[in-house]
């Protein structure tokens, strides 16, 4: 078999892997699919060539946010794939062997989750994930409780769709339901393109709370030891950025793994900074964190804003000039400029100021490997370990703002 490279240039509002007949296409740049065509030698093909074909695709309002707990290593990371491996080889979602989708962990989340509703719909809203209506109504559906200064998307409601994130999870942190406290495999009831694919190792919609502990090469359980009441590090990576914020909590082993348990054992953040830690040895960058405890759930719990701004339009990338057509949510709110230095392309600026060089963008996992802007960094925070010794399930929860989605990943820790 000879592998011939065909590049399809596309206009796309989706971060999914697209499958054409007899082609395996991987999204490697924001507007470029790289597809490998296999031509058998017995057809008489002996040369090699490159062909470029223009394809226009519109997959509007179907984007799924993606990210993942990096350490401690979560059960959702099938086979405990090393997050430092961002080789873009075949095998995992978006062809990222490591990074924020190590072991397909980014495919474990909850879909169709609106603040106050008793449950998630687990289906894509009719009008899509940006602008779709909630799956419940008042009095169950509640009004936003997050102070505006902590918002991350369409912050001044300049979108032609108005305040379209109004009922999305980050607008009242912790008040949106989840389909499972450790994420649901593929999130959707039925496998769905645009991020709802079935992760390796589990059937569609399998509850993450039922996942077994990770195993090492010798078959022993993988667990992370923390000293009682010590300051410990936790970290996560964003791949497809949709704003919002996050919280860490634990549930004692042997207890029912659910929201009540995690909400009763929130881990407080220690200090007012987040460390950007590069996995390729470049060192650390310290940036200020923004914590909010007003309007959160559990009441008074301190959540931390996602510090990475997306591009300045509803879609978060591929933004057009202000006043242009907002089809697919691509009209910029204001006429800003690309950040300097420029990595991810945000021609009309970002939602809020960039906290460190190349620390911005939407589909940041598509930045080329081996470049200054490569996604090889983890957002590391310090939290206070539990005082009581024993085994726990650690949970990272990311409530996003752009979409009605919640990411929840779980890991195993032992407090000694």
C-alpha positions in Angstrom: 0.0 0.0 0.0 1.2 3.5 -0.8 0.1 6.4 1.4 -0.7 9.5 -0.7 -1.4 12.8 0.9 -4.5 14.8 -0.1 -5.2 18.1 1.7 -8.8 19.3 1.8 -9.1 23.0 2.7 -12.3 23.5 4.5 -14.5 26.0 6.2 -15.6 24.3 9.4 -17.2 25.1 12.7 -16.6 21.7 14.2 -13.6 20.1 15.9 -14.6 16.5 15.0 -12.8 13.9 12.9 -14.5 13.6 9.6 -14.7 10.3 7.8 -15.0 10.2 4.0 -15.3 6.9 2.1 -11.8 5.3 2.0 -10.3 8.4 3.5 -9.1 8.9 7.1 -9.1 12.6 7.7 -7.6 14.3 10.7 -8.2 17.9 11.8 -4.7 19.2 12.2 -5.1 22.9 11.5 -8.2 25.1 11.9 -8.9 25.2 8.2 -7.1 22.2 7.0 -7.9 18.5 7.0 -5.0 16.2 6.2 -6.4 13.0 4.7 -4.5 9.8 3.9 -5.5 8.0 0.8 -4.5 4.3 0.5 -4.0 3.2 -3.1 -3.2 -0.5 -3.6 -0.2 -1.2 -5.8 -2.1 -3.8 -7.7 -4.0 -1.0 -9.5 -0.9 -0.2 -11.3 -0.1 3.0 -9.4 3.6 3.5 -9.1 4.2 7.2 -8.8 3.4 9.7 -6.1 1.6 13.0 -6.2 0.0 15.7 -4.1 -3.5 17.0 -4.8 -5.3 20.0 -3.2 -9.1 20.1 -3.3 -11.3 22.9 -2.0 -14.2 21.7 0.0 -16.8 23.9 1.7 -18.4 22.4 4.7 -20.8 24.0 7.1 -21.2 22.2 10.4 -22.8 25.1 12.3 -23.3 25.4 16.0 -22.3 21.8 16.8 -19.0 22.3 18.5 -18.2 20.4 21.7 -15.7 21.8 24.1 -12.9 19.4 25.0 -10.4 19.2 27.8 -9.2 16.8 30.4 -7.8 16.3 33.8 -4.0 15.8 33.4 -2.9 14.9 36.9 -3.6 13.0 38.9 -4.2 10.7 36.0 -8.0 10.1 35.6 -9.8 6.8 35.1 -11.2 8.5 31.9 -7.7 8.3 30.3 -8.0 4.8 28.8 -4.7 2.9 29.2 -3.2 6.0 30.9 -1.7 7.6 27.8 1.2 10.0 28.5 -0.1 13.5 28.0 3.3 14.6 26.8 2.8 12.6 23.6 1.2 15.1 21.2 2.5 13.4 18.1 -0.8 13.7 16.1 -0.5 10.0 15.2 -3.6 8.0 14.3 -5.4 6.4 17.2 -7.2 8.9 19.4 -9.8 11.6 18.9 -8.5 14.5 16.9 -5.3 12.4 16.4 -3.9 13.7 19.6 -2.3 10.8 21.4 -1.7 12.8 24.5 -2.5 16.3 25.6 -6.1 17.2 26.7 -7.5 14.1 25.0 -5.1 11.4 26.4 -6.8 8.1 26.1 -9.9 9.8 24.7 -10.6 11.3 28.1 -11.9 14.5 26.4 -14.9 12.5 25.2 -16.3 12.0 28.7 -18.7 14.9 29.5 -22.3 15.8 29.9 -24.4 17.4 27.1 -27.5 19.6 27.1 -27.1 20.8 30.7 -28.8 24.1 31.7 -28.6 25.8 35.0 -31.4 24.7 37.4 -32.8 22.0 35.1 -33.2 18.6 36.9 -31.3 16.7 34.3 -29.3 17.0 31.1 -31.0 16.2 27.8 -28.0 14.3 26.5 -29.0 15.3 23.0 -27.9 18.3 21.0 -30.5 21.2 21.2 -32.4 21.7 18.0 -30.8 25.1 17.3 -27.3 23.7 18.2 -25.1 24.0 21.2 -24.5 27.7 20.9 -28.0 29.0 20.6 -30.3 26.1 21.5 -33.1 26.5 24.1 -32.9 24.9 27.5 -34.6 21.5 28.1 -36.6 22.9 31.1 -38.4 26.1 32.0 -39.0 28.3 35.1 -39.3 27.8 38.0 -36.7 24.9 37.5 -34.7 27.0 35.1 -32.9 29.7 37.1 -31.4 33.1 36.2 -27.7 33.6 36.1 -25.9 34.1 39.5 -22.3 34.6 38.3 -21.1 38.2 38.6 -20.4 39.6 35.1 -16.7 40.3 35.8 -16.1 36.6 35.8 -17.7 35.9 32.5 -15.6 34.4 29.7 -17.8 34.6 26.5 -19.8 37.3 24.8 -19.0 39.2 28.0 -20.9 42.4 27.0 -23.6 40.6 25.2 -22.7 42.1 21.8 -23.6 39.0 19.8 -26.5 39.4 17.3 -28.0 36.5 19.3 -27.9 38.6 22.5 -27.1 36.9 25.8 -27.0 33.4 24.3 -25.0 31.8 27.1 -27.5 33.0 29.7 -28.5 29.5 30.9 -25.2 27.7 30.2 -23.4 26.0 33.1 -20.8 28.7 33.9 -23.5 31.4 34.4 -24.3 29.7 37.7 -21.3 27.5 38.6 -22.3 24.1 40.0 -26.0 24.6 39.3 -26.2 22.7 36.0 -26.9 19.0 36.3 -24.6 16.3 34.9 -25.5 13.0 33.3 -22.8 11.3 35.4 -20.4 12.8 38.1 -17.4 11.4 36.3 -18.6 12.0 32.8 -20.6 10.0 30.3 -18.8 8.2 27.4 -19.5 10.3 24.3 -22.0 12.5 26.3 -24.8 12.0 23.8 -27.3 9.1 24.1 -26.3 8.2 20.5 -22.9 8.7 19.0 -22.7 12.1 17.5 -20.1 13.9 15.4 -18.5 17.1 16.7 -17.2 15.6 19.9 -19.8 13.0 20.8 -17.9 10.1 19.5 -17.6 6.9 21.5 -14.3 6.9 23.5 -12.0 3.9 23.2 -12.5 1.2 25.8 -16.2 1.9 26.7 -19.6 1.8 25.0 -21.5 5.0 24.2 -23.0 6.8 27.2 -21.3 4.5 29.7 -21.2 6.2 33.2 -17.7 7.3 34.1 -18.5 6.7 37.8 -18.4 3.0 36.9 -15.0 3.0 35.3 -12.4 0.9 37.1 -9.2 2.3 38.5 -6.3 2.7 36.1 -3.7 -0.1 36.0 0.0 0.0 35.5 2.0 -2.4 33.3 2.1 -4.9 36.1 -1.7 -4.8 36.6 -1.6 -2.9 39.9 -3.9 0.0 40.6 -2.6 3.5 39.9 -3.3 5.9 42.7 -1.7 9.2 43.8 -0.6 9.7 47.4 -1.2 13.0 49.2 -0.1 13.9 52.7 -3.0 14.7 55.0 -3.9 18.5 55.0 -1.0 19.3 52.7 -0.9 21.6 49.7 -1.0 19.5 46.6 -0.9 20.2 42.8 -3.7 19.3 40.3 -3.7 20.2 36.7 -5.8 20.1 33.5 -5.4 20.9 29.8 -7.8 22.7 27.5 -8.1 21.5 23.9 -11.2 23.1 22.4 -11.7 26.2 24.6 -15.2 27.3 25.5 -14.5 29.5 28.5 -16.1 28.9 31.9 -14.4 27.7 35.1 -13.6 24.8 37.2 -13.6 23.2 40.7 -11.9 20.2 42.4 -13.6 18.0 45.0 -13.3 14.5 46.4 -15.6 11.7 47.4 -14.5 9.1 50.0 -14.0 5.6 48.6 -16.9 3.3 49.3 -19.4 6.2 49.1 -21.9 6.6 46.2 -20.1 8.6 43.6 -22.5 11.4 42.9 -22.9 15.2 43.1 -24.0 15.1 46.7 -20.8 13.4 47.7 -18.5 15.7 45.7 -20.4 18.8 46.8 -19.8 17.8 50.4 -16.1 17.6 50.0 -14.9 20.6 47.9 -11.1 21.1 47.9 -10.3 24.8 48.4 -7.7 26.5 46.2 -4.5 27.6 47.9 -3.0 30.9 46.8 -4.1 33.3 44.1 -2.1 32.0 41.1 -2.2 29.4 38.4 1.0 27.9 37.1 1.3 27.2 33.3 3.6 24.2 33.3 5.2 23.2 30.0 5.6 19.4 29.5 8.5 19.9 27.1 10.9 21.3 29.7 10.4 25.0 29.0 9.6 25.6 32.7 6.7 27.4 34.4 4.9 30.6 34.0 2.9 32.0 36.9 -0.3 33.9 36.1 -2.9 35.5 38.4 -6.0 33.4 39.0 -9.6 34.8 39.2 -11.6 33.0 41.9 -15.3 33.5 42.5 -17.4 32.4 45.5 -20.5 34.6 44.8 -23.4 32.8 43.2 -21.7 29.4 43.2 -22.8 26.0 44.3 -22.1 24.5 46.7 -22.9 27.8 48.3 -19.8 29.8 49.0 -17.5 27.3 47.2 -14.6 29.0 45.4 -14.5 28.3 41.6 -11.6 29.3 39.4 -12.1 31.0 36.0 -10.6 29.4 32.9 -7.8 31.9 32.2 -7.5 31.2 28.4 -9.5 33.6 26.2 -11.0 32.4 22.9 -11.3 34.6 19.8 -13.8 37.5 19.9 -17.0 36.0 18.3 -19.7 33.5 19.2 -17.8 30.6 17.6 -14.6 31.5 19.3 -12.4 31.0 16.2 -12.6 31.8 12.5 -14.0 35.2 13.4 -15.0 37.7 10.6 -15.1 41.5 10.7 -17.6 43.2 13.0 -20.9 43.8 11.2 -20.4 40.9 8.8 -22.8 38.0 8.5 -23.0 36.1 11.8 -23.9 32.8 10.2 -22.3 30.1 12.4 -21.5 32.8 15.0 -18.4 34.2 13.2 -19.0 38.0 13.3 -16.6 39.6 15.8 -18.0 41.7 18.6 -15.4 44.4 18.3 -12.6 45.3 15.8 -9.6 44.1 17.8 -6.2 42.8 16.6 -4.3 39.5 16.7 -2.4 39.0 19.9 1.4 39.4 19.7 3.2 37.0 19.5 0.6 35.3 17.2 0.1 31.6 17.3 -3.6 30.7 17.0 -5.2 33.1 14.6 -7.6 35.6 16.2 -7.7 38.4 13.7 -10.1 40.6 15.6 -8.8 40.0 19.1 -9.8 37.9 22.1 -12.6 37.7 24.6 -10.4 39.2 27.4 -6.6 39.9 27.7 -4.1 37.1 27.0 -2.4 36.0 30.2 0.9 34.7 28.6 2.5 34.3 25.2 0.3 32.0 23.0 -2.1 31.5 25.9 -5.3 32.0 23.9 -7.4 30.5 21.2 -10.3 28.1 20.7 -9.2 24.9 19.0 -5.7 25.3 20.6 -5.0 21.5 20.4 -4.6 22.1 16.6 -1.5 24.3 17.1 1.4 22.6 15.3 3.7 20.4 17.5 7.3 21.6 17.8 6.4 25.3 17.6 6.4 28.0 20.2 2.6 27.9 20.3 2.3 24.1 20.6 -0.2 22.9 23.2 2.3 21.4 25.6 1.2 23.2 28.8 -1.0 22.3 31.7 -2.9 24.7 34.0 -1.7 23.7 37.5 -3.3 24.8 40.7 -2.7 24.1 44.3 -5.5 22.8 46.5 -5.7 21.7 50.1 -5.7 17.9 50.6 -8.3 16.3 52.9 -7.4 16.0 56.5 -8.8 12.5 57.1 -6.6 9.7 55.8 -8.0 7.1 53.5 -8.8 6.5 49.8 -10.8 9.0 47.8 -12.1 9.7 44.3 -10.9 13.1 43.1 -13.2 14.9 40.7 -12.4 17.8 38.3 -15.5 19.7 37.1 -15.4 22.2 34.3 -18.6 24.2 33.7 -18.3 25.8 30.3 -19.9 29.0 29.2 -20.3 28.8 25.4 -22.1 25.5 25.3 -24.6 23.7 27.6 -21.9 21.2 28.6 -20.0 20.1 31.7 -16.7 18.1 31.8 -16.2 15.8 34.8 -13.2 13.5 35.2 -12.3 11.3 38.2 -9.0 10.0 39.5 -7.9 7.9 42.5 -5.9 9.3 45.5 -4.8 8.0 48.8 -4.4 10.4 51.7 -1.6 9.3 54.1 
